[in-house]
């Protein structure tokens, strides 16, 4: 009994003590690292929840996050009454709240309603929905505008300089708020007003003016623009990496209208002397997709109060190739950029691989003549790299190399890439001549004193390497060719310019270096295997080419017999020319690059042998790809498509840097980048 009384007394004491001191509410346990990092760095952009930094500020008001997201203005009014909240916390929280509200509106039924068409043709019910939709989008635009203003204030208008917050997670978050709000505002306004923003110098968000500033991208000042596409939500399958540059500003792709020009792809037998409309070969294409960075800033000397009271904002449209810094509040900052997105869009929209295969069997009427594509706006001070693909291929063959050039700061700043796309079913002599013409015409349209006209680099793969060698060589092969031609009627035309200019091989003077990858300079036995012979019989010469050739030769030779009469094996399809037995190889294999021009070979080896008599990439043997007197020769492990291998790309990058060094355009530094 005494024990029981003691137990009750002890229990009563414990209960009393707990009631006076309170229960323990804090405990400790280990949590996964990814949860810790997520709690520190996640925000409204990565989840449907505000960041921990904003939630901490809201906790001082006693308001729930949902009520603050629904009505940011009233919540921010409450926060202003708390003197312990510094301006950095207030601005950053306001930026996230307004962006969160914009996201809520974006998902709402009113904003998502798609009521299109002329208002005169809409029913009263549709008109009412249209009105709700317009009001919702206008409200969303206003929220995005507020987010931009507060995030800008946090980044540049607080007591602490951005450099003093370099290690703050919050700075990275707010930069993302600014970029996303800017991108969404511009995209949404364009959709809402059917690109009205692109037709005028300014536009309004409510009573707030946005003024376009093209001073850092003057080429776009008076250019018709089809669209601005934000790159943040673009995902490219097939690009191994996306080459970006971190910094201030939102990354966009400017899309120019597709230009349909007269004579495009019309077969022209003598393009060197043809009088093109407007004086320009229509198959030379300036870039349609342009890397663009857009930064929204107030005018210089705008006060913080004016910024929040609706001061006009400048939409600064910037060329990231020409600018890697931008000045904000009298200080320079790195400029953000996405260099891969325009290239990826160009590849995706044109489906070049499919066009290459269709043209090989003469079913693609879009690729009769060679085309030359410039991948970035022309820069008179950057050296030109011209890429020529191989059999049944397209510029898609160069994805790895092109993307690496864009990602290499040194190469990107000193080179611009041109890509040749041609139909590989053509006779290789014809392809050489037509490619020679279009590259010459491309250089001719540059300024006479532009540094870009000189010291260019030609890179060819497989068939493109054989053609490339003949583009940097000088030789007259007419005597050898006419020994093969048996037709007396054709012999009588041996001085005809149409025939002569194809047999008089002249080098393109703008090239100062050439690189050949997996190129069968002496042909390949692979072209004579039974299954490739079957393919060669299926592949036909384009009718447009045969017809033009027949028309140029005065006589009564039927079109269907024109090739047989001319060639005796000299004029045949491209795959047949690659045979080591072909007449094309017999008369061109000893034609070497002009004296003094440095050239390099990169050769594949998918065997375990180091014997030159055995080494092959599976299609081209070493003895065919090897060229005497090459400045360098690199044998890499891999098959025929070695231009896609990391080892070959690294060798190409080495050669391209060496080219810059030899021309005193670049001095290596002892840094990891070099």
Steps between C-alpha positions, in 0.01 A plus 500: 500500500788734585661411166181590316476838672863570414441406135201728474694781660787456258263490202323811618834679533602404148168611352519828686855561382402427136204733523718779637791457255311378189565188289823471297409594140846505337681183407780421262548238231705451186333576164608422146737748340273550201219612731729750673614646167143504365376689807772761450470544125150405383252778427170561326680425173584140595195406709152628585631654819684816591869489592604458861639854496160646407313274743724622782406861421129417477515325838565840662155616386313192615352473150467169320702468181187422295327822603816694411523330161134576431528866606864609485424869542326468839764259627782733398321787673515299823871424451576869453376561855774280644817708543715192556458393135791650300453619143676196350254263665203716407596541133586135449180380670289745299660379177418137580144577617414687182653224288305238696177692439582521129547122491163449670331721245677318217347171617152646554212412269452864401856552377517158334178550301573517131240720339632597159355670196364838407278646772230564237468123451481404869182417688407701813617208714833487317538877531451473875765227521732708284455792739581279799803363319630845409449628854679195643798536266522872573508420872769236441707751303469749786624237748797422277578871470502533879723194536749649253510831686551347844757245385692779323484706820641208698780439249613860450327748733582377852774618734705187436659478158431180298868407534452488877229234458696280263468194725134558595251240380240775508678699232488205262129450577412863439701508177287205387181685605610796291589288196181294512276801554668683211471202265138432591400864468647538153362169374156558651469855367595384150233229513240730654547772240598285200855635476400865525802547724727419208346756268534806720778660699315462830195344662302535823436265790209677663626857535869398498707548189752250361743644244704278264869581475694345208822695555685176587349309207478757220448232231151442643408868521310512171464126443164328490487254789274196496539404865704514819526156662618456856755219527419403859244236410670374183637147524706369207533128444816422306713782641739345750547830679347846505762770485400790716664791671373591846433862572239774506213500254248255354604264220291511182506392139394765249317339209506685169237436231577224254604663176388343174711637217466460123726240340561323831596141417452548128775301327752743353777347295728805510444675836829693471366707210129481568322831562304432817207719590610757758859405414527226762494123483171410676652178637730699731310528827558751776398364840129495578536402867710746700639475851359795693518618859234732635537707816221717641636799690384847602649802331826628652463694827149368568438521875370210703177685567446570129576136419218384726269778379503372141800670341555392136713189448743438216499166318866474406540256209863388487717293265687261735761423233604866489454569871605293799439778754225755560501810714235528771495782754842618377667162549574221250365148552533176303228462237301177489479314169384175344706418191362152432129582486498677159709218352271238652189675367651523152576128498160405643295716265682396180533122558816500290578131549176395334558745215847351445370147452211608279729705278732201465223309323383812313173537689562827677445792269620738770866413450606508138759774533745526791399731784724692736376586849657761727433399860538841663471863390798586284793649691765664277772441761453126558666232288274268302483122536327322211375145566430255215321175590529156344288249310128474590567752775418859587613777736366275777831312467671799662280536809771402747768722346276801440360487852850467643618807307208694647591378847873577473544867593818542295360337186162671535663843520723444197302280259163496328365182341361455149352164403463365147204270424506325165340203326745211514346312206664754266824420313781611727649722230166677478470530878854639519423763237165606649640514855801695368257751347280551807796535741666755269175693471461497879845651550443748217204656680720589799670837533822521300706593805329269748746277691241222463588473130846362579652201679185288502498130587338227291396176673365202306386153604505193274370602154507858628872461574572384144303793361669727754847396378398604147371834635849592620689363196598626157502255209391464139353150460339565162751296296455195723123543492475527122709188459215321678221669305442307177220700342630710208209734541597565861867528400401786273381688809824462694546880509141563599511699829234273651730198464833676536427674830417164660834354387710805586542465876578827677558549870284735704741779603327571832612172656829486683461157662312177437412201719389165356322239710459135391533609137547234226737705285587191296157342519373201693423138423191537719330666204540176302346255745191327367253688720656839424490419129127430536460840672703669227261367237203636692653846540436709191642827380248784546289559192548875539875457462475266200251728325712810557809320373321382187369851432849645524644264238386601156402183319244229461608267783187373679484598865474136609829422323689813599693341789599191305620717212702729722668299762597139446496507880612860548159647579326268746335530838700599806510158670642344181771767486623385841610165359878467474436372145305808390627734231442791738753354742745419222519860381479678839688281752833671433362854516645644820431825690678803361857562610534669836151418626520304828267203523428232757357148500290331767457130430287238671618157608252238619762224503755408764783531250759772448595364157421761229401214269234385745373819664148594386194672641284226352440689176812700420840330531794695641689485169214687330456761775872568547646803323871567469627832634208551740600732785351250741332162483292369788377142513210465742320191613160486339297429191431711196301770684806608699398865488258412781765353731643704790858424392445633147318809628785576739748467212290737288490750785878472537554571130256793501679658797835441332365680194420804716842492663682487166303802378571690823133513591530321828765448766451201732478566871590256772140439601270201498307659214806474278 
